Every structure is written in structure tokens, then in C-alpha cells.
Amino acid sequence: MPGGSGPAVPQPYGGGQVSSPGSGSLGDILERVLDKGIVIAGDIRVNLLDIELLTIKLRLLVVSVETARELGIDWWEKDAWLSSNQRELEEENERLRDRLAALEEGDGARRTVAGPEKKPAGERSNRSRGRHG
Amino acid sequence: MAESGSYLYAVARDIGDVPACLTGVAETAVRAVARGGLTAYVSTVPLTQFGEDALRRNLEDLAWLEATARAHHRVVGGVARAAPTAPVRLVTVYSGDEQVCRLLEDRSEEFGTVLSNVAGRQEWGVKVYVDPKDAVSSEPADEGGTGARRPGTAYLKRRRTSLRSRESTWRAAVERAEEIDAALTAVAVAARRHHTQDPQLSGRDDWMVLNGAYLVDAGRGQEFAALTGTLAGGGVDVQLTGPWAPYSFTAELGGQSTETRA
């Protein structure tokens, strides 16, 4: 979703500057815009994100993602919170791909929802019956 | 339902106009919403990017986060150069300008206090680093003898001395950092400590022993910067950043709200 409507103007990317933070390095900026500044509790209607939770993880992640990779630190990839969205997306992708494959194998344009679903359901019940018996 | 919201960057003393046509997050135009002597700087943002669910995804997208943080920071900086300013936390989005107006009315007293505290003042950042390698390289070399006869003992001895030396380097650096902090605080109106960044994650090999923010009268900025320059040495590296909008000194409003909520 962000890809399609993202800003077309190229933004300077600060990834490589991490090791030589001058005035206003990305890390310094994030430290302030994410960590400091007024939080007006109770009034926000649109986004009630728990920024406090995001803050630490994101700051560490963003400040040093390149450095961390070089050092072999990859905790964010295993972190349930940070990677859950991606995993969900991957699973959804897989489901959709299976569904598409099933549809393509099936009777072309005809709506064959019952067709591809019946077979796996039958297999599953057979298998479970076997396990119980 | 609603497809856009009002993204709030900062609240400032009413100075009339938006300084020099600022561009905000997602390339949106920044405008001023004024009420009762206060001006809120906002832009209209699509909820496809700034709604709650979208933000969950986007905040994990480093390129998006960087672009957004830099744009937010640019607007806050632009406003802060023109008027006493209270920066607002990244990605604070209201359903519309009416709600922002209501915020200015409801919290005018608190904003007034915060803005008086920062009027005519700037924030400076100072980080102090110590290089742990200094400790190791300044080790006296093994004076022959032991090393040749008993390599194991010599190794353990070297290792112990090295550890002790790292520890004392660290302790000396922390002490030095305290002195530096005290010297800077003497020139500043207020001081805050940020978390020091982990050496592995700060992108520098050396240890950060101080990550301070100092609120300094605009008239003493040069003095503060010059002082910082004289404080390096003695085994530590001192890095100055700024001047910043007073991000670290406007939290009172948020602090109070959070406390009353808890």
C-alpha cells in the first residue's frame, strides 16, 4: 500500500551516515521526534498507537540497522511484535496464492468455490479419522 | 468515512503567518490554525498513510519513517526559528481542524506555560564518547620474563589487567562526563539526560557515556558551543548537535496528561 501512493520526490537516505552523526543525523532526529515532544493524551482521535512501545524498538532499529546487520544482530527479525505484520502478510500471500492456484486448476471462469474446497476437507476428515482410530 | 486528518507538528505563540511555505509529511502543505494567541501548525494527511492501521505498517518501513521524521523535523525547526514553539510527538493526527482548535482552547494555559519556558531559548545536544581501545593500547607491554616462561599465566595476567583497565577507563570517562554535564548545565537554563545509545547500536565503536540536552538562552548559544569545544580531551570525545527546537523541554504538558491517565 505505501508503494503505490508514496511521495515521488526522492528523499535523502541517511542509512550510510549513521557512523558519522553530525548535526541532525537520523538517529538524533528520531530520538527527539519519537521520544520527546508533547504527547497530548486523551485527545487524539485518529491514531491511538502506543508510541512508547514503538519508540525504543524503532529507535534502536533505525539508528543502526546497517551497523546491526554488519554485526549480525537480527533480533528485530525474530521479534514477534516487529515481525508479526510481515508474517501475517506472508501467510495471507500464501493463502491467496493457494487459492489462485486452486482456481486456475479448477474449471476456469466458473465459480467453483465448492469444488476445490471439498477435496481438502474430505482428505482432512479421512486423516483425522485415521488418527483417532 | 473520513479519508483525511489534520497532522499536528507543533504549537507556537501566534506569529501570524506560516514561515516560508513549509512542506510537511507526505509532501503536504503546512498551514496555520490560530486560536486565542496560539498557532497550531498542521497539514491535511491521507488516512491511508496516517490512520492507525496504516501507521502500524508504515512505522516499520524505514524509508517511510525516515522521510516522515525528517519532514516533521523540518516543519518544527522552521516554526521554532520564528516563534516560541512546543514540538508535538511524531504522527499525532486529529480528525480535523475543529478538533485542533478545541485543543488550543482547552489547553491554552498549559501551552502558555510551556511556551514561556522555551521562549528565546534553544536546545543543544551534547554527547560524550570514550574509546575503549584507549585503555587497551595504553597498557604497559609485558616486560619479557613471564611471557616467555609461562604463556598461560602471562595471558591471564594481561587479560585481568586489561579488564581492570577497561573498567577504570569507563569509570574515569563517566566521571569526566559528569563534570562536562555540570559545566554545561551551569550555562544552560535547564538540562535533560537522554538514554545513552548502546555502543553496538549507536554506530560508533566507542562508548557513549553522556547524551545530554541543554536549554540555553539564544544569546548564550555561542558561548555554550565554545565551551563544549573546550571540554573534549582527557580521553573523551565531545560531540555537539543543534541548535534544536526545544523537543526535550516541552514534555510537561504530555507528562501531566500521562500521569493523570495512569
Interface residues (C-beta under 8 A of the other chain):
Chain A: M1 P2 S5 G6 P7 V9 Q11 P12 Y13 G14 G15 V18 S19 P21 G22 S23 G24 S25 L26 G27 D28 I29 L30 E31 R32 V33 L34 D35 K36 G37 I38 V39 I40 A41 G42 D43 I44 R45 V46 N47 L48 L49 I51 L54 L58 L60 L61 V62 V63 S64 V65 E66 T67 A68 L71 I73 L82 N85 Q86
Chain B: G5 V11 A26 E27 P46 L47 T48 Q49 F50 G51 E52 A54 L55 R56 R57 N58 L59 E60 D61 L62 A63 W64 L65 E66 A67 A69 R70 H72 H73 V76 A86 P87 V88 R89 L90 V91 T92 V93 Y94 S95 Q99 L103 D106 R107 V114 G125 H194 Q197 D198 Q200 L201 S202 G203 R204 Q239 T241 G242 W244 Y247 S248 T250 A251 L253 G254 S257 T258 R261
